[in-house]
Every structure is written in structure tokens, then in C-alpha cells.
């Protein structure tokens, strides 16, 4: 809504002239003014006394009355726009004065006008009404327990829908059955925390005390979603309230939760080292009061605040694709944030910017802020510059409903409106539940050290259940007190029984198809990595898929450079039966698609590839139409989904991890523009990719392609930090490769889905060597065998003549091989370590025996404190070798091309001279 305060303060005659302009031609006035004038039957009727508008302003209107009416209209619009700034949403302390300017005087109105009647009442559903009645309704709707913030919205349909929904529903009485249900869910939330606080004194549980209305809120969202034909809800949340949500929303048995509090070690530890109770995920089937069934998923998450957000969104997108044919109305993501984290974590912005993009769209997410008004020990004045923790919503024009966390009915109404909004408009919506934190950051923390005055108020404040009971008693529900006592007595007894090991029967659960696929898999063993499985395809399939990749539709006009590029690939294949790196990659995807499995790839510029090598999608030179080269091999095949991502690593990698986590039968690939850009996504790597299987038993086959290699590009374009991944490698948690041949890359990708388990694959990808002739592979290498963890030197003539073995990995192999050929060194063998973790120790030991008379060296481009050197020294004890590398360095590489050339030449020279 525009600011028309300059009109409000103008002479009435000015507004009359605007009205006459409107009568003459409605398109002559601003759309907002047009709406105002259209709304006044009285004004039209008063023009000539017969209910018909004047022609060309031939009759006059009462300009003073029209001016007053417009003032009241402006007042109504101002309340809709700004009353959230004064709404009584804070249950603990007064609101800050944010200068909402809603006083009557600001609109040219005064106390004397309160008894006057105004046609403008129709704009808020009252019809002709006194100004007092209008103000009363505006206050009850917009300035009481709920503050509605949608001034960032531009879409008039959404604005009007929200205004109507809020104005109708917030004042609508709650039915007695729903009141009882709200009280029941609130009782579950409050008594559960009270019980745990009594039985497990001082134990960390990150209680929901002060924010227990989250439980009826989630219940209301789930029930409303099910009524809107949602089949599945996926939830991501931080620690606070997690145990309560697990017990009272998802149906995790109290026995399981109590067992975790007792610290009992599971008899079966095959699923890893475990994690603390407030990080765990869960799934369950929920039956709504009207008998509808809906699947609930809570994703596991670590302590790193908000890292779960993109994981949840990716998980939801994957499930929508595999189960609901990309019907996003069928699956609803809910992200529950802490207020300080929502305002302070950069991932929030990345996730918001993903929300409307084609590659990451999930039909809208419901965001709930459990607004404790404090982060760890930091007051909100020190935690953000914005008015609200939810201010990020404005960048995607998402509405925010701020609601008093003590008003159970207002919370439920707000979340129901939000759920309907999401389903209708398929976009994000935020709910800011202002509450408080009864204890410190955890139950052993003393909050009064930093907030003595705030916690003096909290100490005296009744819990939300007590507040609701008092509300019911004061509003005509005389049985509320007795009903609440009965609920507490019964629920407490149930909890005590379950604590006393009376078994609670878990709710039945029906596994979804992707979950059944996961259950068919198993944990990996050391033996699985002795030799890779056969991942070859037939020669006929290889040629068919190759030919399909080199075609485009009739009438499509590829860029001439791309056309020549493909023609050159065809010529090489026809002349030498060889396939280059980029084609081998697409051939791997194509073969997986032909097996009716899906492939998804995203990252910055992945359609063409950072180094213009992939061209998975071609662009018409005349129309810019896109042609996906992989979605046309056969009538029945998997889908190849490829998306150029927003300029994000953290958010996008989290999304792709979540996507892979949902479906084991899809190959999910994320490519960094340059390898070290993955640094920005380190939390996803540390907390999910490297450790999720050990912590939560959660496998993933996500693939990371990280361009890596020292080519004089400087410190930011040389290293994907191989050493970091190797340092995190243990207990068969992931696979780390540095591959040199097109066929081996092909097999590595196919192996991801061929295994009877899933492992993340971290590949150090080539850059300049994407086009190195030495990386091309003969078709026979695609039609037999599988991935080669180690590649011996096939140019060695007589083994006994070999005096030196140069063991290496990745790009430097080509430089060593070229030097060997140039010098015709028959006494040197150059062996490639294609898979660094899990380390193929048996294969290396066999080669060590084969070249038993030779001196061995590990040769790497990276400085001594980087690359694989330290990892090998720690893990390859049975082979005696020296190390040739750059000197240890704080920076990954020099920024001077000439210095790089000298350093690189020195490594090669040293390798062949010592």
C-alpha cells in the first residue's frame, strides 16, 4: 500500500478533485485510490441522488465527508501495514516503540470522530460503522496477540487473501472441541518438560519451557496440511524443544527417550558411534482427528545452527520427485528456527534465495521462529540490526505472522492461516512465536548472570498451559480447571509408568518406497573395497548412448563452437575408438538413466561446465532455447535433472546432500566451480557428509566434483584441499579419488549406484587435463571391468630393470609420464593411486613386491603439509617410500606464474634425478 499521508493532510477540496477525476475516467487515478473510490456506494449515490454516478463530474460530493472517509480508509490500511509494530505479541515485557504512527491525529481524525459513522467500515467487513467500532476491530485483529507483516508483498491477490483470512479468522470463536484439543496438546508439551525437569535434574535437554505452544502449533499445521491433501511433512529444527516434538508430534516412544536419558548403550552398535539425543532424527505416521493419515519426517541435525535447513529442502524436493511426481502440494517442509540463529546465520539468506529457483523450488516452506528473545546469553538488541528476527522474509516477499506465544488460540489460528497460504500460493511463509526461555541456554546454565531483570520477570510468569486455563475460565469454560487437572494427573501417571519400564507400544509405521530401497542396502565392510564391482556396459549400449549424446533435434541451432566440439569428439571416436573425459562423464550418466534411475546435478555453471567441457545442455544460437542432451535415449528412462545453481556453496551442497539422503537410487552430483570453493560448505561436509553414517546411521551417495590441480592459477584456484577430506576419512565413511582416465571416472560414477551400500564420493577433478589426450580412454575400457583403484605403469618393459617407482595421484601423473617418455627412462615406473581413501593397501603391497628392487617415492604437487603425504605416512606403513613435494606452506600455492613454473619443474626434476 502506498503512503498517501500527503493526501490525508490536504484540503478536502483536493480529494474531491481526485474523485471527480475518477468519475470522469477511473484509469486517471492511482490504483489504490481507485479502489477507495470504488468502495463507496454512498459517494456514488450522493453524486446525483439516484444511485448513479455523475457524468464528467456534473454533480458535487461532500468534500469534507469524502476527506474524512479517506482518512478512515488510510487508518485501516495503516493498521494492516504497521500495526504489527504495536501488537501485544510479547508475553514477557513491553514492546519497543518502533514509531508505528497509528494515532488518530496522524490521519486528521480525533476523539470527536469516534462516534461518527463511516462507510469505510466496509473495508474491514463492518459495513457502515462508527470509527470506534472500526478502531476496536482493527485493534483486535492487528494489534492484539497477532501482528501481521506483509508490507513487503507486491502481489495484490496475496495481500487481499491474507487481509481477509486474518480479519475473518482471528476473531472467529474457537469451537469447544478444538479448545479441548489445544489444551490437550499444550498439556502434553508442558507436562513432558516438567516431568523431565523433575526426573533428570540438570541434564541437558534444551527444553521448550516457555515456548510449549509450539506443540499445538505443529499439531494444527499437520492437521490443516492433511486436510489440504498433503501426504508428508518434513521438519528441520534446532535443539530447543526437539525432544518434546519427537514425543508429542512425531510419536517417538517415551521409553526410547528415557533410555537415551539413562545413557544406555544400544546392544547393536553396528549403526555407528551415535549422537546426543537432541540431534537425532525420526519418522512416524500421524492420524489426524478426522482420520487422515500423513507421514512425518524429522531430519537429524548437528549443533551447527541452521545447517539442517537446506538438507530438509533438498530432502523434500527429492521425495516430491520420487513419490509425488513433482507435486509439491503433497509434501510440506517446516523449518523451526531459533530467533538468534534466524537473524544471524548466513545460510538463512541462501535458503531464502533458493526458494523460488527452478532447481530448488519445493512449493513453499513454513518457517517457525521459536523466539526466545535471546541467543545463548545475548539479548536481541545485540543480536540483530533489523526490527525482527524474521526480517529476511522480505527478500522473498514472504508474509510474517508475529504471535504471542502465551496465546494458544492465536498461535493455532496463525499457523492455520500460514498453512493455507502456503498451499494456495506455494511460497514461503514465516511464523514468529514470541515466547521466552524458562532456563538458560541449557538446563545447567544460569541465565541471570547476563539477564537478571528479564529472568526476574520469567520466574514470576505462569507457563503457557496455566495461561490458557485462566483464559478458558475467564471466557466461559467453567470446566477448564478440572479438565486441566485430570489431563495432568493422567499424563503424569503415563510418563511415570513408561519411565518405570512399562513398555509403550510404538506406533505402526509403513515404510515409503525410498525407505524400502534404503533397507535393502547394507553397511560396507573392508572387504568391499578390495576390488570394485563390475560396472561395464555393453559395446552396443556404449555406441548407442554415445551417438545419442552427439545429436540434437532438427531445427535446433547449436552455437558453432559447440557444434565443432561435438564433431571433433565424433571424429576421435571414429578414428581411434576413444572417448574424452567430458563424454565419459555424460556416458556414465546416460547409462544410469538407461537403467531407469535418475541423475541430478547442480552447481555454478554446471550445464556447460566451468571449463566449457560438459555442455550437458546446449543453447540455441538464435532463440536461446535449451536442449538437454541426456533426456532422449529411450522411451522409458530415468530423468536427468541439471541446474545452474545460485552463487552458493553452503546452501546448495546442503540441498544436494538432502536430495541424496532421500533416495538411494538417484545419482546426485554437486560440482564446485573451483575445488577450494567447497571451503564455504565445510559445515555440510563435517556434520553430514563425513560423519552422518557414524552418528545417525544415515548413508548417502552424494558426489562432489572438486576441480583440483596446480596450473599456476594462484592460491584460490589450485587446491580443493585434498588433505582436509583425507583427515576426515575413517571407518569407511567416504571415498576420496583423484582420477586420471575418462573410463575410470565413468566407472567411479557408476560404482556409486552399483554398490550394495552408499558412500559419498569426493573426486579431485581435472581442469586443463579435461582435454589431455592421455586422459582419453578406448571404448573397451568402458565395456569391461570396473573402477581401478591403482593403475600400474603399462609402459614398463622389464620389471627387473625398474630402479625407481614414482607413486602419484591426479594431474602430476601426466607430467611425470611425459618426462619419463621424453628421457626414455626404462628404469622408472610411474604408478597412479586413483583412490586414496579407502586406501587400496593390498594392491599397493602387491606392487611393492613386484617392484621389490626399486626405491619408492610419493610425488605430489601440493606442499608437504597438504595433499596426501601426511595421510599416507599415517596409513601406508607397509611400503617404504620417500616424499617429493613443494615445501610446506601456509598458502596453498604461489600467485606468480613464473614461480609456479619453477616449483613444478623442480618437483619433476627431483623425481627423476634422485
Secondary structure, DSSP 8 states (H G I E B T S, - for coil): ----HHHHTS-HHHHHHHHHHHHH-GGGS-HHHHHHHHT-HHHHHHHHSSSS--STT-S---HHHHHHHHHHHHHHHHHHHHGGGTS---SSS---------SGGGGT--GGGTTSEEGGGGGGT--SEEHHHHHHHHHHHHSSSEEEE-TT---HHHHHHHHHHHHHHTTS---HHHHHHHHHHHHHHHHHHHHHHHHSTT------TT-THHHHHHHHHHHHHHHTT--EEEEEE-STTHHHHHHHTS---HHHHHHHHHT---S--TT-S---GGG--EEEEEE-TTS-EEEEEE----SSTTTHHHHHHHHHHHHHHHHSTT-GGGEEEEEEEEHHHHHH-HHHHHHHHHTTSTTT--S-EEEEEEE-SEETTEEGGGT-SSSSTTGGGGGGT--EEEEETT-HHHHHHHHHHHHHHHHHH-S-EEEEEE---SSSSSTT--GGGT-HHHHHHHHHS--HHHHHHHHHHHTT-TTHHHHHHHHHHHHHHHHHHHHTT-----------HHHHHHHH-----GGGGTS--B----HHHHHHHHHHHT---TT--B-HHHHHHHHHHHHHHHHH-EE-HHHHHHHHHHHHHHTT-EEEEEETTTTT-TTS---SEEEBTTT--EEETTS-S-SS---EEEEE--S-SHHHHHHHHHHHHH-TTEEEEEEESSGGGGGGGHHHIIIIITTHHHHH------EEEEE---SS--TTSS---HHHHHHT--TT-EEEE---SHHHHHHHHHHHHHSSS--EEEEEE-SGGGG-GGG-EEGGGTSS-B--SEE--TT-S-GGG--EEEEE-TTHHHHHHHHHHHHT-TTEEEEEE-EEETT-HHHHHHHHHHTTTSEEEEEEEEETTSTTHHHHHHH--SS-EEEEEE---SSSS-S-HHHHHHHHHHHHHHHHH-
